[in-house]
Amino acid sequence: MASSSSSSSYVVGTVKGPGETGNQYVFITSDTRHVKIGEYVYYELSPEADEVAAGQPDRPLSILGKISDRSLIEHLPDRIFADTEISPQTIAALVGFTDLNPEIYEVTVDVIGHFQKGLGFMNPRRSPNPGAKVILASDDMLKGILSKKQVGEPGSAHIGSILLRGANAVPVAIDVKELVSTHMAILAGTGSGKSYTAGVLIEELMAPQNRAAVLIFDPHGEYGTLQEMQTNERFFDPRDGYQPKVKMMTPDHIRIRLSSLDYYDLLMLLPGMSERQQAILNKAFRILHRHRKGEARWSIQDLIAAVREADTQVDDEGNEKMGSSVQALEWKLEGLERSQYFHTFEHTVAPRDLFQPGQVTVLQMNEISQEEQQVICAAVLRQTNQARMNTAREKIQPGDESYLPYPVFMLIEEAHRFAPAHEPSRCKQILRTILSEGRKFGMGVGLITQRPGKIDADVLSQCMSQFIMRIINPVDQDSLKYGVEAAGRDLLKELPALTKGQVIVSGACVNTPILCKVRSRWTKHGGETMDAPSEWLKYFQTHRQVSRAIEQAPVSIPNSRSSSEPRKKGRSVD
C-alpha cells in the first residue's frame, strides 16, 4: 500500500452520480492499484444549516463507503491485445494515449456513513454532487472508526487486520461485551480455519484485559493445546501476577448427577421405548419428584421403585398386579445405572467447578456417543442457565454448587449436532431459551459450525455477531442470506473466494462489516488436518525397519528332540 493511503488524503476518482439504489453512488477512475472491491473510500459533505443549528460541527463530514462493484467502460481496442509480440503500451502511445493505463472504470460504492463516537455510523441519505472527489480512506482513519475497541483496551479482542491493507496496518479489535451479551457464530466450510479463529478468540478472552469465564464443548478434542496459555508470557500480567487457568475435563472425568436430568433426557438415553413405556416412565418421573418432596437427589433404584408404582394396578378384590412394562423398563434403567457418565451422587460439572473468571474449561467429549453428548450438553446448559438466574434473583447463596455471581461464555463446536434444523434435539430448546433470554442474566453463547444450512434457523438468527469464512455449498450460502443479515449481500458474494484464515466479521461486535485476515495464534492449533501421505510413509519406513530387524535376528529352535530323531509325519516343528 502506498504511503499516501496510510496517513494523507489520496484522491482516486470523481463522482459521476447516484447508483442503482438510494444508498449507492458511482465514480469514475483510471486507478487500478488502489480501487479494489471491498476497499474503503469517502467523500466530503458539508452539513445542512439545521444540522449546524442542532449542534453538529460546522465542518465537512467524511462519508465513508465501501467499493462493491467495478466495471470497465473505456479501454484499448481488443485487437491490440491479440498480438502477443507487440506491447499494448507501445500501440497506445502511437494512437495518442500518454497514460500507461488508458482504461477507465466505473466504480460503485455502498455508503456506510459518517462516524460519530458513541453512536456509530450515521447515514446522511444525501448523495454526493457530481464532480465531488472520492478519497481513499487512510489507515489511521480506519483504525479509529471500523472497530469499536482499540487493541489492548479492556474489553477488546484483537483478532487480525483488514485484508486489503498491509500486514497489521489496520488491526481489527472486536467488542467483547457485545460479542458475549448478544451471542456469536463462527460459520465456515471444512478446512477454512474456523477452529483456528475460535482459538484466537479464546486467547483474547483469556488475555489480561478480559479474564473471561469460558466453557468449551469440544466433541473432537481439538482444544487441548490451550493449556499452553498457563505458561505463555503473553498472558501474564506483572501487575497482579495473573495467568489464565485451563481446566481439561476428559471423558474419564465427566460425571452427571442423575437428578440433574429431566424426563426427555432419559428418553434420549433409553432409545427404542414403546409409547406405553414412555407413558409409564413419565408417570414414574412425576411420582418420584412428588415423593422426594424437594430433595433433589435420587438414584436409578428410586426411579425403578417409582416405575413399579406407576405400572401397578389393583383389581376388584384388592389384589395388586404389576403391568407388563415394568420388567422392560427395569432392564433399560439398570443398563443406564452402569453408565460411565451418569451417577447417583457424583457431579463434576457443577457451575462453580466449570466457571471462574480467568479460567477456560474444556469438556472433551470425543469418546462419548452422540446421544450422551446431547444429554451432557443439555444438562450443563440448563443447570448453568438456572444458576445464573437464581444467583441474580438471590435465591441461592455463596457456597452452593450453583452459585454463579459473574457472566459466563460458552462455546459449542459442531453446533449443527446440538441444534439441528429439522431433527429433535435435547439442546435445541434450551439453546433457544438462553439465546433469547440469556443476555439479561449474563449468559453468552458462541456457536461453531461447518454446515450453517443444517443448524436451526431460530438459533442462528439469535447470534448477533458473526464470523463467516469460506463456504462453497450453495445450500449453506443461501441459509446465510436469510439468517445473517448484518454481513451484507456484497460481502457474502465473496464467500467462495475467501482463502484459509480470511473472515468476514459483522454484527454487534464491530461498527461495520469487515473483511479480515485472522492473526497468528499464540498457542498451538490442535485441529490440524492429518497429513495422510506423510503418515503412510512413516508407517512404511517403521514397518520396514522392524521387518529387517526380524530377518537379521538369529533364529533359535527349541531342542525338543535329538537332531537324529526322525520327524513324525503330520506334525509341525515345535
BASE-214942 format. One record per residue (C-alpha): residue in three letters; y, x, z. Coordinates in pm, whole numbers, padded with zeros to 5 digits, always signed. Last residue first. Example, Ala and Ser with C-alpha at 12.3 -4.5 7.8 and 13.67 -1.06 7.14 Angstrom:
# residues 2
SER-00106+01367+00714;ALA-00450+01230+00780;
END
This chain:
# residues 574
ASP-07718+00762+01773;VAL-07838+00806+01414;SER-07946+00475+01263;ARG-08295+00335+01297;GLY-08493+00180+01008;LYS-08750+00463+00993;LYS-08760+00682+01296;ARG-08607+01023+01248;PRO-08853+01311+01275;GLU-08831+01535+01584;SER-08761+01893+01476;SER-08397+01882+01581;SER-08502+01773+01925;ARG-08382+01437+02041;SER-08071+01292+02200;ASN-07857+01596+02124;PRO-07531+01398+02079;ILE-07357+01492+01750;SER-07032+01686+01777;VAL-06797+01683+01478;PRO-06519+01942+01477;ALA-06168+01795+01410;GLN-06032+01855+01061;GLU-06101+01504+00931;ILE-05962+01341+01245;ALA-05641+01545+01226;ARG-05610+01461+00857;SER-05639+01090+00930;VAL-05378+01111+01207;GLN-05136+01291+00976;ARG-05197+01032+00702;HIS-05133+00744+00940;THR-04804+00895+01051;GLN-04690+00957+00693;PHE-04799+00611+00577;TYR-04636+00439+00875;LYS-04307+00622+00821;LEU-04314+00538+00450;TRP-04367+00169+00523;GLU-04093+00168+00788;SER-03845+00330+00547;PRO-03933+00081+00273;ALA-03882-00214+00517;ASP-03540-00112+00655;MET-03506-00377+00926;THR-03178-00567+00919;GLU-02950-00466+01207;GLY-02908-00721+01486;GLY-02851-00496+01788;HIS-02513-00353+01690;LYS-02424-00051+01902;THR-02123-00081+02128;TRP-01760-00012+02038;ARG-01786-00227+01726;SER-01588-00146+01415;ARG-01309-00388+01325;VAL-01366-00705+01122;LYS-01167-00719+00796;CYS-00952-01033+00795;LEU-00838-01312+00564;ILE-00604-01509+00788;PRO-00549-01884+00840;THR-00217-01950+01016;ASN-00084-01911+01372;VAL-00417-01790+01510;CYS-00657-01913+01784;ALA-00607-02282+01703;GLY-00766-02277+01359;SER-00849-02009+01108;VAL-01006-01666+01072;ILE-01159-01600+00729;VAL-01399-01308+00760;GLN-01489-00983+00585;GLY-01759-00778+00759;LYS-02008-00794+00473;THR-01844-00893+00147;LEU-01647-01205+00060;ALA-01681-01324-00300;PRO-01892-01635-00226;LEU-01641-01754+00039;GLU-01317-01704-00158;LYS-01289-02069-00260;LEU-01272-02149+00111;LEU-00943-01959+00121;ASP-00774-02187-00132;ARG-00923-02500+00030;GLY-00756-02432+00362;ALA-00919-02288+00674;ALA-00791-02561+00908;GLU-01006-02842+00768;VAL-01345-02721+00883;GLY-01592-03011+00876;TYR-01503-03165+00540;LYS-01469-02860+00317;LEU-01714-02670+00537;SER-02001-02906+00455;ASP-01941-02845+00085;GLN-01990-02470+00128;ASP-02313-02526+00321;VAL-02451-02744+00043;PRO-02339-02493-00223;ASN-02530-02202-00055;ILE-02327-01884-00109;ILE-02157-01836+00228;ARG-01968-01514+00306;MET-01786-01537+00639;ILE-01603-01810+00829;PHE-01465-01753+01177;GLN-01338-02089+01301;SER-01124-02211+01588;MET-01107-02588+01655;CYS-01478-02639+01715;GLN-01501-03018+01762;SER-01579-03073+01391;LEU-01898-02868+01424;VAL-02046-03090+01696;ASP-01963-03414+01516;ALA-02104-03274+01189;ASP-02440-03179+01344;ILE-02555-02846+01205;LYS-02765-02823+00890;GLY-02480-02773+00641;PRO-02338-02497+00863;ARG-02654-02293+00794;GLN-02602-01933+00910;THR-02499-02046+01255;ILE-02302-01928+01557;LEU-02148-02175+01803;GLY-01897-02082+02074;VAL-01844-02311+02372;GLY-01569-02321+02636;MET-01587-02521+02960;GLY-01263-02503+03160;PHE-01277-02855+03307;LYS-01005-03011+03090;ARG-01153-02850+02778;GLY-01507-02968+02850;GLU-01451-03327+02736;SER-01517-03333+02359;LEU-01711-03008+02322;ILE-01894-03057+02651;THR-02003-03412+02566;ARG-02109-03327+02212;LEU-02304-03030+02346;ILE-02478-03256+02599;GLN-02580-03489+02316;LYS-02707-03213+02087;CYS-02899-03009+02342;ARG-03217-03217+02367;SER-03241-03254+01990;PRO-03337-03533+01753;GLU-03303-03446+01384;HIS-03040-03519+01118;ALA-02767-03261+01174;PRO-02938-03015+01407;ALA-02764-02928+01736;PHE-02987-02672+01911;ARG-03153-02524+01603;HIS-02830-02539+01399;ALA-02669-02329+01675;GLU-02869-02020+01579;GLU-02680-01825+01849;ILE-02504-02017+02128;LEU-02209-01854+02306;MET-02100-01999+02641;PHE-01755-01946+02795;VAL-01664-02014+03156;PRO-01356-02126+03350;TYR-01337-02048+03724;PRO-01438-02211+04055;LEU-01812-02256+03980;TYR-02005-02378+04287;SER-02348-02478+04156;GLU-02552-02256+04390;ASP-02351-02395+04683;GLY-02192-02122+04892;PRO-01837-02232+04822;GLN-01809-02612+04846;ILE-01912-02906+04629;LYS-01739-03235+04550;GLU-01400-03067+04514;ARG-01322-03252+04189;ALA-01286-02921+04001;THR-01609-02794+04160;ASN-01796-03113+04070;MET-01676-03100+03709;ARG-01751-02728+03666;ALA-02096-02763+03822;GLN-02181-03070+03615;ASN-02101-02881+03294;THR-02304-02582+03412;GLN-02600-02805+03505;ARG-02599-02982+03169;LEU-02562-02664+02966;VAL-02838-02486+03161;ALA-03077-02781+03136;ALA-03009-02832+02764;CYS-03062-02461+02687;ILE-03388-02449+02883;VAL-03509-02772+02719;GLN-03430-02658+02365;GLN-03575-02311+02423;GLU-03895-02478+02552;GLU-03928-02674+02228;GLN-03851-02363+02019;SER-04122-02161+02190;ILE-04012-01867+02406;GLU-04060-01502+02312;ASN-03711-01451+02164;MET-03541-01632+02452;GLN-03311-01358+02580;LEU-03057-01522+02809;VAL-02769-01273+02808;THR-02524-01282+03098;VAL-02176-01136+03048;GLN-01987-01043+03363;GLY-01619-00966+03424;PRO-01559-01307+03580;GLN-01892-01436+03713;PHE-02141-01672+03559;LEU-02520-01687+03539;ASP-02612-01649+03905;ARG-02345-01890+04039;PRO-02440-02138+03767;ALA-02810-02146+03869;VAL-03034-01989+03604;THR-03292-01818+03827;HIS-03441-02137+03972;GLU-03772-02105+04156;PHE-03861-02414+04363;THR-04101-02636+04169;HIS-04129-02417+03862;PHE-04069-02432+03487;TYR-04068-02109+03281;GLN-04424-01975+03288;SER-04584-02317+03253;ARG-04890-02393+03469;GLU-04730-02710+03608;LEU-04674-02823+03249;GLY-05051-02832+03199;GLU-05080-03035+03519;LEU-04832-03279+03364;LYS-05041-03326+03050;TRP-05367-03381+03240;GLU-05201-03619+03484;LEU-05052-03815+03194;ALA-05395-03855+03031;GLN-05555-03965+03359;VAL-05281-04212+03441;SER-05266-04387+03104;SER-05572-04611+03156;GLY-05422-04803+03446;MET-05525-04783+03810;LYS-05656-05099+03970;GLU-05565-05208+04319;ASN-05758-05501+04468;GLY-05561-05786+04621;GLU-05789-06065+04500;ASP-05553-06174+04227;ASP-05535-05820+04086;VAL-05302-05539+04194;GLN-05174-05295+03930;THR-05131-04920+03938;ASP-04955-04747+03649;ALA-04623-04673+03821;GLU-04789-04573+04147;ARG-05017-04329+03970;VAL-04722-04189+03777;ALA-04524-04150+04103;ALA-04810-03947+04251;ILE-04809-03733+03933;LEU-04433-03679+03976;ASP-04478-03557+04333;GLN-04763-03332+04213;ILE-04530-03189+03948;SER-04288-03094+04224;TRP-03959-03235+04354;ARG-03620-03101+04452;ALA-03300-03301+04473;GLU-03343-03498+04792;GLY-03111-03795+04733;LYS-03352-04063+04838;ARG-03669-03884+04719;HIS-03848-04220+04686;ARG-03594-04366+04443;HIS-03591-04047+04237;LEU-03968-04054+04204;ILE-03978-04426+04124;ARG-03729-04375+03839;PHE-03937-04090+03695;ALA-04253-04296+03735;LYS-04100-04577+03527;ASN-04010-04331+03252;LEU-04357-04177+03269;ILE-04521-04519+03240;ALA-04304-04609+02939;GLN-04378-04277+02768;GLN-04749-04322+02827;ARG-04731-04671+02677;GLU-04544-04543+02372;SER-04809-04277+02317;MET-04742-03915+02404;GLY-04792-03642+02144;PRO-04547-03394+02290;LEU-04504-03317+02663;LEU-04224-03059+02684;MET-03981-03265+02475;LEU-04074-03580+02670;LEU-04009-03391+02993;ASP-03657-03303+02880;TYR-03606-03671+02799;TYR-03688-03772+03156;ASP-03448-03524+03313;LEU-03494-03163+03414;SER-03315-02996+03707;SER-03597-03115+03938;LEU-03837-02886+03755;ARG-03646-02576+03858;ILE-03603-02350+03557;ARG-03717-01986+03569;ILE-03616-01712+03325;HIS-03713-01363+03446;ASP-04015-01299+03223;PRO-03824-01442+02926;THR-03571-01156+02960;MET-03248-01204+03152;MET-03000-00924+03085;LYS-02695-00910+03311;VAL-02407-00704+03175;LYS-02129-00610+03419;PRO-01788-00508+03291;GLN-01610-00204+03438;TYR-01302-00243+03658;GLY-01198+00058+03866;ASP-00875-00101+03989;ARG-00601+00076+03796;PRO-00842+00302+03608;ASP-00962+00010+03389;PHE-01289+00098+03216;PHE-01389-00095+02904;ARG-01315+00184+02658;GLU-01497+00425+02892;ASN-01836+00289+02785;THR-02079+00293+03079;GLN-02124-00078+03152;MET-02032-00169+02795;GLU-02356-00006+02675;GLN-02540-00309+02813;LEU-02411-00495+02506;THR-02705-00334+02322;GLY-02933-00613+02442;TYR-02752-00866+02223;GLU-03004-00917+01942;GLY-03296-01066+02139;HIS-03371-01329+01874;PRO-03301-01660+02054;ASP-02995-01524+02243;PHE-02811-01791+02442;ILE-02508-01591+02560;LEU-02320-01661+02885;VAL-01967-01534+02947;ALA-01728-01512+03244;ALA-01426-01328+03099;ARG-01262-01003+03204;ASN-00962-01061+02969;GLN-00719-00763+02957;PRO-00987-00526+03092;ALA-01223-00587+02797;MET-01511-00834+02849;LEU-01369-01096+02610;GLU-01288-00821+02359;GLU-01643-00684+02363;ILE-01777-01039+02332;LEU-01560-01096+02025;VAL-01681-00772+01863;GLY-02042-00872+01931;ALA-01980-01211+01770;THR-01850-01031+01461;TYR-02170-00824+01447;SER-02377-01139+01494;LYS-02194-01300+01199;GLY-02215-00993+00973;SER-02277-01141+00629;GLY-02651-01066+00632;THR-02760-01429+00627;GLY-02475-01665+00547;ALA-02182-01721+00779;LEU-02020-01967+01017;ILE-01885-01847+01351;ALA-01765-02150+01548;MET-01517-02175+01836;HIS-01415-02404+02120;THR-01072-02552+02202;SER-01042-02403+02552;VAL-01217-02074+02475;LEU-01046-01976+02150;GLU-00711-02121+02259;LYS-00703-01908+02574;VAL-00845-01609+02386;ASP-00554-01602+02140;ILE-00655-01389+01842;ALA-00536-01039+01762;VAL-00533-00939+01395;PRO-00402-00589+01325;VAL-00165-00534+01030;ALA-00185-00175+00903;ASN-00532-00125+01058;ALA-00666+00001+00723;GLY-00407-00070+00456;ARG-00323-00426+00357;LEU-00528-00684+00169;LEU-00786-00741+00444;ILE-00563-00808+00742;SER-00694-00625+01049;GLY-00977-00650+01299;ILE-01099-00846+01603;HIS-00836-00762+01863;ALA-00878-01023+02137;SER-00569-01117+02339;GLY-00544-01299+02674;PRO-00352-01023+02847;GLU-00182-00817+02573;GLY-00375-00523+02428;VAL-00321-00612+02062;GLN-00041-00868+02020;LYS-00104-01240+02059;LYS-00049-01550+01845;SER-00133-01352+01533;LEU+00038-01413+01199;ILE+00401-01380+01317;GLY+00479-01040+01466;LYS+00236-00821+01279;LEU+00326-00995+00952;MET+00691-00884+00969;ASP+00598-00526+01055;ASP+00354-00509+00764;SER+00626-00625+00526;ALA+00622-00958+00343;LEU+00665-00908-00033;ILE+00989-01072-00147;VAL+01041-01354-00396;LYS+01399-01366-00522;ALA+01558-01701-00597;GLY+01614-01769-00968;PRO+01509-02132-00949;ASN+01601-02265-00603;PRO+01335-02251-00335;SER+01160-02577-00248;ARG+01257-02761+00069;ARG+00987-02906+00295;PRO+01116-02679+00575;ASN+00761-02605+00703;MET+00776-02491+01064;PHE+00531-02217+01163;GLY+00467-02160+01532;LEU+00649-02346+01807;GLY+00679-02090+02085;LYS+00834-01834+01855;GLN+00964-01994+01538;PHE+00805-01889+01210;HIS+00942-02036+00887;GLY+00684-02200+00666;ILE+00335-02167+00521;VAL+00425-02242+00157;ASP+00145-02215-00097;VAL+00250-01975-00373;THR+00157-01998-00741;VAL+00211-01696-00968;GLU+00299-01699-01337;TYR+00229-01357-01478;ILE+00393-01139-01746;GLU+00202-00855-01912;PRO+00411-00567-02053;ASN+00278-00306-01809;LEU+00381+00035-01947;ASP+00735-00101-01984;THR+00914+00022-02297;PHE+00770-00252-02515;GLY+00923-00220-02863;VAL+00636-00259-03106;LEU+00562+00114-03111;ALA+00564+00136-02729;ALA+00305-00139-02705;ILE+00088+00044-02958;THR+00089+00356-02743;GLN+00026+00153-02425;PRO-00276-00013-02590;SER-00431+00336-02636;ILE-00629+00361-02957;GLU-00996+00459-02978;THR-01123+00142-02808;ASP-00997-00077-03092;ALA-01024-00442-02981;PHE-00747-00419-02720;ILE-00465-00432-02973;ARG-00629-00731-03143;ASP-00574-00939-02826;PRO-00199-00940-02883;LEU-00006-00797-02586;HIS+00063-01032-02296;GLU+00260-01334-02181;ILE+00145-01619-01956;LEU-00127-01455-01745;SER-00223-01673-01448;ARG-00211-01618-01073;ASP-00320-01852-00795;SER-00305-01891-00415;ILE-00033-01648-00310;LYS+00053-01715+00055;GLY+00392-01827+00178;LEU+00652-01732+00437;ILE+00995-01892+00442;SER+01238-01634+00584;LEU+01534-01832+00713;PRO+01887-01725+00618;ARG+02136-01708+00904;ASP+02329-01966+01105;PRO+02088-01971+01398;GLN+01945-02320+01478;GLY+02143-02502+01746;ALA+02127-02861+01621;ALA+02461-02814+01441;VAL+02304-02531+01242;GLU+02020-02764+01142;ASP+02268-03038+01051;ALA+02455-02797+00822;GLU+02136-02701+00638;PRO+01983-02357+00690;SER+01998-02098+00410;LEU+01658-02018+00258;GLU+01512-01676+00199;TYR+01190-01631+00006;TYR+00857-01503+00134;VAL+00539-01327+00027;TYR+00190-01288+00176;GLU-00112-01180-00030;GLY-00416-01406-00064;ILE-00433-01373-00442;LYS-00273-01046-00533;VAL+00082-00952-00634;HIS+00130-00597-00505;ARG-00003-00385-00790;THR+00013-00630-01077;ASP+00390-00670-01079;SER+00506-00837-01401;THR+00638-01138-01215;ILE+00732-01503-01248;PHE+00744-01743-00953;VAL+00590-02081-00884;TYR+00636-02309-00582;GLN+00398-02505-00366;ASN+00405-02755-00077;GLY+00523-03050-00283;THR+00223-03010-00512;GLU+00194-02890-00872;GLY+00441-02607-00818;PRO+00818-02610-00789;GLY+01041-02377-00998;LYS+01062-02039-01167;VAL+01123-01825-00859;THR+01174-01456-00936;GLY+00934-01171-00866;VAL+00807-00882-00652;VAL+01113-00790-00446;TYR+01034-00528-00181;SER+01216-00552+00150;SER+01156-00269+00396;SER+00898-00183+00666;SER+00542-00177+00541;SER+00579-00304+00187;SER+00819-00029+00080;SER+00570+00233+00192;ALA+00344+00133-00090;MET+00000+00000+00000;
END
